[in-house]
């Protein structure tokens, strides 16, 4: 794929929004069918790959279990039958400790839109480490430059404050919304993932589950957190009306593409309607752009949908894959409630901290990653790769008569083989009976992709990058077809 010189920095990676009724019809049809995965007689050859080709990874995975709970530090590293240990990443590829090469559609969970370990950014990071070190505790010019370049491209941002992760940013954004409005209720969409802070471990992944995963979290921590089912504006209105007589809603927080980066996609008008409801009831609108920020375009989801949130949450992509990646942006009048410093000046303040937040290394990485994304048109190029991959996967699955569903929002590609992420508490019996089998099917498909040299996120999500040329995508399609012939 040759970079076009006329790519606009205002262009978006999503060339067309999925046909919502058609897509949901196909996803619901998949959910109604019995699970259909790798044939039992073919799974031994899939698993044999790991036994024969991934011996170092297996040994490291066994060693990790002795000192790390569950054997992995973060959920992205979980793979069936065991975690694969990375040794090298470059552009579109990742190599494991045994020297096996994979087409890297994980891309560190989404932030490396330029491709992994992008050399121009890496060079700037090396330079700042040599001259200044990774952290000083003082103000650095690149803190300002990073805030300025974010403000340049993100429509809803006048001021920006850096934090350490997306989870921290969500914590800070909710605290900011409550401090600024003087209200306490926060409404999220069931299935949305907004990090692992106490108040947000609520209705995660499966709508309607409330505190199901809130082990170790006191009930008081989620006492003012509510969830509504995806795309149900009537339910959101009723919650806002009820909250109005109970002190009011501080904020509604959404993933602009829909829960889990569009695993449950929203309708094209959803965000606009949520904006109207927030305005009507005096609630702040928070966009969680941890994944979508810069990935769907330089203006993120807010630019694509032409909806200005009051507060924007960043993570991952804000530093292009480098650590300490998180932040909060928004209107000046709101953001000033988040002013840093020691003590107060008589006004209310939402307190946040973090010794390593806005360190020189992360700010330099973020500034140059965003600058390079704009210069190269990386979100658009990554989106074109996603379009090409999606079209190719559809053709293969139709030709082989498979019931699977693939769709994309630019460079975020969803490959649904089990539909486990479409289940909800609206049908608890089905959830209890089928969730484990559907989840295991997804794990087996992920293992089969790995055995054919394709690295995905949990066997169901793919992030394309600027490094995914036509040749890379064509190679990937051949490998996917090899897997689908095992079904």
N, C-alpha and C positions, 0 to 999 in steps of 0.2 A: 504494500500500500504506500503510494507516494504522497508525501505531505503536500497539500494544495496551498499555494501562497495566498489564495483569496479566502481562506477560512476566517470568518469573523469571530472576534472574541465574544460577541454577543450571541453567537449561535449555540444551539442546544443539541445534546447528543441524542435526544429522543426525536426521531424523525416523524413518528406517528404514535399516538396513544392507542393501546390495545382496545379493540372493540369490546366494551365491557360486557354487554349481554351475552355475546357469543363466547367470550372467554370464560365467564362464570358458568355458562351452560356446560362447556367442555370440562371444566374443573369439577363441577358437581357430578357429572357423568362418571368421571374417573373415580370419585369418592364412593360412588354407589357400586362400583365393580369390585369383585374379589381381587386381592393383591396378585399382581403378575410380575414376577421378577426373574432373575437368572434361574434357568432350569436346574433342578437339583443335581442332575448328572454333570452339569457344567461348573458348579461351584468349586469342586476340588481343584480344577485347573486354575481358577482364579486365586484361591488360597495358596496353591503351590507356588505362585509367583512370589508371595511374601516370604515363604519358607526358604526358597532357593535364592532369591535375588536381594532380599532385604535383611540379611543376617545381622549386620551391624545395627540397623535400626531396631530390630527385635531385641538384641542384647541391651541396647540403651533403654528401650522401653521397660524391660524387666528391671533394670537397675533403677530407673526412675520411680518405679512402684515402691521401692524400699524407702525412699526419702521424700517423695512428693505425693500428697493425697490423690489417689486415682491415677497417678502416673503422668498427669499433664498439668501445666500451670494455667492454661487458658483453653476455652472450648474449641477454638479453631484448630488446636493441635490434636483433638480427638479424631482418630480414624480407626475404622474396623479393618483388620483384626487387631492392629496395634498402631501406635503413633509412629509416623515416619519422621526420622531425624534429618533436618535440612543441613546441608553443608555449604551450598552456594546458590545465589540467585542472580539472575542477570536478564533484564528485559522481559521476554516472554517465557523464560524457563527457570526451573528450579532443579537442582541436583541433590540427591540424598547422600547420606554418609557411605552408601555402597556404590556410588557413582552412577546410579540410575537417573536419567533425565526425564523430567515431566514438563508438559505444557502447563504453565502456572496460571490457572484460572481462579486461584484463590486470591492472589495478589494481596497477601497480608490481611485479608478480610475487606479489601476494597480501596485502601488509601492510595495505592501506587498507580495512579491513572497514567503516569508517564512510562510505566513499566518498572520492574523491580531494580533497585540499586542504580538509579539513573545517574550517569556519570557527571553531568554539569552540576547537579545539586550536590552530589557527593564531594566534588572538588571544593565547593564553597564551604561545606561543613568541615572538611579537613583544614581549610585555611583559618576558620574561626577557632578551631580547637588549638591550632598551633599558636595563634596570636593572643587569644583571650582565655582559652580554656572553656569547658562546657558550661560553667556557672560562676557568677561573681557575687550575686546578692544585690547588685546595684542596677540602676537603669542602664539599658543598652540601646543604641540607635535602632537596632533591628526590631525591637519591640514596637517602636513607632512605625517603622516601615511596613511591618507585617499588618498592623492595624490599618494603615493607610491603604494598602493594596486590597485588603478584604473589603473595606468600605467602598473602594473604587468599583468592585464588581458585584457585590451583594446589595440588592435594592433596598432591603429593610434595615440596613445598618448605618448608624451614624457614629457610634462608639463601640469599641471592642475591648474585652479583657480576657487575657490568656489564663487557662487553667491546665491541669495535668492530664485530663482524659475526658471522654464523653460522659462518663458517669459523674465525674465531678462537675462538669458543666451543667448537667441536668439538675443536680442538687442545688447548684448556685442559682440557676434560672428559676426554679420553683421558690426558693427562698426570696429571690429578688421580686418575683411576682407578688408574693404574699406581703412583703414589706412595703412595696410601692402602692398596692391597692388597699391594704388593711383587711383583706379578705382571706379566707382559709381554705376553701374547697378547691381541689384540683381534679380535673376530669381528663382521663386518658382514654385511648381507644383500646379495647380488648385485643390482645395479640401483639400490640406494639411493644418493642423492646427499647427501653430508655435507660439501660444500664442497671446496676445492681444495688443502688442505694435503697435504704429501708423502705422509703415511701413509694418506690417504683417497682418493687417486687410484688406486683399485683396485676392479675389478669395478663400474665406474660404468655406469649406464644399461642395459647388456646383461649379465645374469648369466653368470658363467663366464669373463669376459674378463680377470680378474686385472690385470696390469700393462699391458694393451694401450694405455692412454692415458698411461702414466707416463713420457713423454719428458722427459729432463732431471732425472729423479728417480733417485738411486742405489738399487740393489736393497736396500741396508741399511735404507732408510727405510720400506720395506713388508715387511721381513723377518718382522715379527711381526703383520702384518695378514692375516686370513683372511676368506674369504667363504663363505656357504652360500646355496643357492638359496631363493627366496622360499617361505614356507609349509612348508618341509621341516624339521619338528621332529626327525625321526630323524637327519638329517644334522648338525643343530646339536648334538644329544646326542653323536654320535660325535666331533665336533671337541672338545667340552668334555672328554670322557673321555680323548682322546689328549693334550690339553694338560695334563691333571692330572698326567701322568707327566713332563711337560716344563716344569714350573715353574708351571703354572696359568694360567687366563684372568682377566685384569684386568677385562674388560668385554665385554658384548654390546651393540652399538648398533643401534637400529632406528628407522625412520620408523613411527610407530604405525598409520598408514593403509595402509602398504605402500610399496614403492619409488616414487620420483617422485610423492609426494603421493597415492598410491593408484592410479597408472597400472597397477601390478600389485597389485590389492587383496589384503589378507590375509583370512583366515577370521575370523569373529567371536571365536573363542576363542584366536587365535594369540598375542596379547600376554600373556594370562594364562598360557599354557603356557610361553612364554619366561621369564616371571617365575619360574615354578616351577623351570625348569632352572637359571636363574642362582642361585637359592637353594640348590639341590641341590649345585652345583659351586663355590659360593663366589665367583661372578663378580658384578660390579656390572651393573645394567641401566641403560643410558642411552637415554632417549627424545629423539630429535631432533624438537623441536616448533617448528622454525624457521617452518614454514608453519601447522601445526595449532594452535600456541599462540594462543588466543583466537578463531581462525577457526572451529573446530568447537564452540566454547563457551568460557565463561569459565574452565573447568577444563581446556581443551585435550583432547588425545587421552587423557591419563591419567584425566581426569575421566569422559570418555565411556565408556571401557572399564573403569573402576574398577580400574585397575592402577597402583600407585605405583612409579615408577622410583626408582632410587637417585640418579641425576643427570639433570637436564633441561637441554637445550640450547635457547637462544632465539636469534632473529635477527629480521629483517624486522618482524614485527608488534609487537615489544616497544616500539617507539617510534611505532607507527602510521604508518610510512612515512617518518619523519625519519631523518637519517643517524646513524652510529655506533650501529647497532642489533644488539646481541648480548649474550649473557649466559649464565651457568651458575647453576643452582639445585639444591638437594638437601638431604639430611639434614645437620643441624648437625655431627655427628661426622665426616662426610666433608668437608663444606665448610671446616672449620677447617684442613684440610691446604692450603687455597687462600688462607690468610690473607695479606693484603698487608703492606707495611712493608719496612724495610731490614734486611737481615741475618736471622739466625735466633735461636731461643731454645733450641737443643738438639734440637728436634723436626724431623721431615722436613717439607719444604714443596714444593708444586708451584708453581714460579715462573711467573707471568704478568705482563704489563705493558700499557702503552698510555697515552701522555700524554693522548689525547683521550677515553679510556674514561670513562664516567659523567660527561660534561660537563653543565653545567646545561641547555643547550638540549635535548639528547637526553632527559635525565631528566624535564624538564618535559613534553616532548612525550609521552613514554611514560606518565607518570602520568595526564595528562588524557585521553589516548587510551583507556587502559584504563578510567578512570572513566566516560568517555562511552559506551564499549561496554557497560558494566554498566548504566548509567542508561537507555540507550535500548533495550537488548536487541538490539544490532546483530548479534551472531552468529546469533540466531534469525531475525531479519528477512532477513538475507543468505541464510540457509539456505532459507527459504521461497521466496525468489527463485530459488535454485538448483533447488528441487523443481519450481517452475512451468516454468522453462526446460527442464529435463530432460523433463518430461511432454510439453511442446509439441514438442520436437525428435523424441521417439519417435513421436508421432502423424504428423508430417510425413514422416519417413523410412519409416514403415510404409505410408503412403498412396502414396508415390512408388516403393515397392518397392526401397529402397536397403538394402544389406547392412550399413550402418554401425552402430556400437554407441555408445550414450550412457548414462551413469550418473553418479550424483553421491553425494558424501558431504557433504551440506549444501551449503555455498556453494562447494565445489570440484567442478566439473563436468568430466567427461572425455568428449570427443567424438572417438572413434576412427574414422578413415576409412581408414587404411592398416595399422594394427596393427604398425608398425615397432618400437614400444617393447615389444612382446610377444615379440620374437625373442630367442634366447639361443644360447649355444655348445653347447647340446644338439643343435642341428642346424646345424653350421657351414657346410655346403654351401649350405643355404637362405639363411643369413645373408649369405654372400659373394655369392650370385647376386641376391638381392632387396633387400638393405638400401638400396642407393642409390636404386632406383626407388621404394620405399615412402617413404623420407625425402623424395624430391622431390615425391611426391604430397601429402604433408603440407604442404610448402612452398607448393605451388600452391593447395591449399585455403585456407591462411592468407591468400594473396594475394587469392583470390576473396572471402573474408570482408571483408578490408579494402576491396576495391573496392565493396562494398555497405555500408560504414560500420560494420563490426564489427571491433574490435581484440581478438585472442585471444593466448594464449601459444603460439607455435609452431604455430598452427592446430589444436591438439589439446587445450588445457586452457583452462578458463574460470573466472574468479573473480568471483562475484557479490558485491555489497556491499549495505549498508543503503539506499544510494541507488537501487537497482534496484526501482523501483515496478512495479506491474502494467503500467502503460502502457509503461514502458521494456522490460519483458520481451516484451510483445505486439509492440512495434515490432521488437525483435530477431528474434522468430520469423518475422515477415514477411520480414525481410532474409535470414535463413538459408534460408527456402524459395526465395527468388529464386536463391540460390547453388546449392541442391540441384537446381534445374531445369536447371542447366547441365551436370549430370553425364551 
